[in-house]
């Protein structure tokens, strides 16, 4: 069982009772290698990668639902594989954010702040200021 340093969730329950679990780096590499063997051309690579990932991540009562990516491809449709893989990817990003995720969020916030209207300050400094109060201390 994988230990998450961030102490987040390890599993996500789906509506049908099955669960998606986070994978270790080794499991992700194994899924990629299996997908490379399954895919016969570049167009099949993403589908095979998603199927192999789901073969490892999708469980029912703590046991894998499928024994291989090929079994996932035989049992599920393209859209279902894509939807479940997308759900797993979002879950993984949520529980294991990368520095790049933080950068993207920071850039989006920076852009939002630079383009928003500053109506709260409109006119606050636009009027002519009166004379400044005299200093009470000695002049230099």
C-alpha positions as CSV (number, residue, x, y, z in Angstrom):
1,X,0.0,0.0,0.0
2,X,1.3,3.4,-1.0
3,X,1.9,6.0,1.7
4,X,1.0,9.5,0.7
5,X,3.4,12.1,2.4
6,X,0.7,14.7,2.2
7,X,-1.7,12.5,4.2
8,X,-4.4,13.1,1.6
9,X,-7.0,10.6,0.3
10,X,-5.6,7.4,-1.2
11,X,-8.9,6.4,-2.8
12,X,-11.9,8.0,-4.5
13,X,-15.3,6.3,-4.4
14,X,-17.2,6.3,-7.6
15,X,-21.0,6.5,-7.9
16,X,-21.2,2.8,-8.8
17,X,-19.3,1.7,-5.7
18,X,-16.0,1.1,-7.4
19,X,-12.9,3.1,-6.3
20,X,-10.1,4.8,-8.1
21,X,-6.8,4.7,-6.1
22,X,-3.7,6.7,-6.5
23,X,-0.8,4.9,-8.0
24,X,2.9,4.9,-7.1
25,X,5.5,6.1,-9.6
26,X,6.4,2.5,-10.3
27,X,2.8,1.6,-11.1
28,X,2.5,4.5,-13.5
29,X,5.8,3.5,-15.2
30,X,4.5,-0.1,-15.5
31,X,1.2,1.1,-17.0
32,X,3.2,3.2,-19.6
33,X,5.3,0.2,-20.5
34,X,2.3,-2.0,-20.9
35,X,0.6,0.6,-23.1
36,X,3.7,0.9,-25.4
37,X,3.4,-2.9,-26.0
38,X,-0.4,-2.7,-26.6
39,X,-0.4,0.4,-28.9
40,X,0.3,-0.5,-32.6
41,X,0.5,3.1,-33.7
42,X,0.7,6.6,-32.4
43,X,-3.1,7.1,-32.6
44,X,-3.7,4.2,-30.2
45,X,-1.1,5.4,-27.6
46,X,-3.4,7.6,-25.4
47,X,-6.3,5.1,-25.3
48,X,-3.9,2.2,-24.4
49,X,-2.2,4.4,-21.7
50,X,-5.5,5.2,-20.2
51,X,-6.7,1.6,-20.2
52,X,-3.4,0.4,-18.6
53,X,-3.7,3.1,-16.0
54,X,-7.3,2.1,-15.1
55,X,-6.3,-1.6,-14.9
56,X,-4.1,-0.6,-11.9
57,X,-6.2,2.2,-10.4
58,X,-9.8,0.9,-10.7
59,X,-10.8,-1.4,-7.8
60,X,-13.9,-3.0,-6.4
61,X,-13.8,-4.0,-2.7
62,X,-10.1,-3.5,-2.6
63,X,-9.3,-5.7,-5.6
64,X,-8.5,-4.8,-9.2
65,X,-11.5,-4.9,-11.5
66,X,-9.2,-5.8,-14.5
67,X,-6.0,-7.7,-14.7
68,X,-4.5,-5.8,-17.6
69,X,-5.0,-2.9,-20.0
70,X,-6.1,-5.3,-22.7
71,X,-8.9,-6.5,-20.4
72,X,-10.0,-2.8,-19.9
73,X,-10.1,-2.3,-23.7
74,X,-12.2,-5.4,-24.1
75,X,-14.7,-4.5,-21.5
76,X,-15.1,-0.7,-21.7
77,X,-15.9,1.8,-24.4
78,X,-13.6,4.6,-25.5
79,X,-15.7,7.3,-23.8
80,X,-15.9,5.4,-20.5
81,X,-12.2,4.8,-20.5
82,X,-11.6,8.5,-21.2
83,X,-14.0,9.7,-18.6
84,X,-12.6,7.5,-15.9
85,X,-9.0,8.3,-16.8
86,X,-9.9,12.0,-16.6
87,X,-11.5,11.5,-13.2
88,X,-8.4,9.7,-12.0
89,X,-6.1,12.5,-13.4
90,X,-8.1,15.2,-11.6
91,X,-8.0,13.2,-8.4
92,X,-4.3,12.7,-8.7
93,X,-3.7,16.5,-9.4
94,X,-5.8,17.3,-6.4
95,X,-4.0,15.0,-4.0
96,X,-0.5,15.3,-5.5
97,X,-0.2,18.9,-6.9
98,X,3.0,19.5,-8.8
99,X,5.0,22.8,-8.8
100,X,3.8,23.4,-12.3
101,X,0.2,23.3,-11.2
102,X,1.1,26.0,-8.7
103,X,2.8,28.1,-11.4
104,X,-0.3,27.8,-13.7
105,X,-2.6,28.9,-10.9
106,X,-0.3,31.8,-9.9
107,X,-0.1,33.0,-13.5
108,X,-3.9,32.8,-13.9
109,X,-4.3,34.9,-10.7
110,X,-1.7,37.3,-11.8
111,X,-3.5,37.8,-15.1
112,X,-6.8,38.2,-13.3
113,X,-5.4,40.8,-11.0
114,X,-3.7,42.8,-13.7
115,X,-6.8,43.0,-15.9
116,X,-9.5,43.7,-13.3
117,X,-11.0,47.1,-12.9
118,X,-9.7,49.0,-10.0
119,X,-13.1,50.7,-9.3
120,X,-12.6,50.7,-5.6
121,X,-9.8,53.2,-5.9
122,X,-11.3,55.3,-8.8
123,X,-11.1,59.0,-7.9
124,X,-9.4,58.5,-4.5
125,X,-6.2,60.2,-5.6
126,X,-7.5,62.1,-8.6
127,X,-8.6,65.3,-6.7
128,X,-6.2,68.1,-5.9
129,X,-4.7,67.7,-2.5
130,X,-4.7,70.5,0.0
131,X,-1.6,71.8,1.6
132,X,0.3,69.3,3.7
133,X,0.2,69.9,7.4
134,X,3.3,71.7,8.9
135,X,6.0,69.5,10.4
136,X,6.2,69.8,14.1
137,X,9.9,68.8,14.4
138,X,13.0,70.8,13.6
139,X,13.8,71.6,10.0
140,X,17.0,70.5,8.5
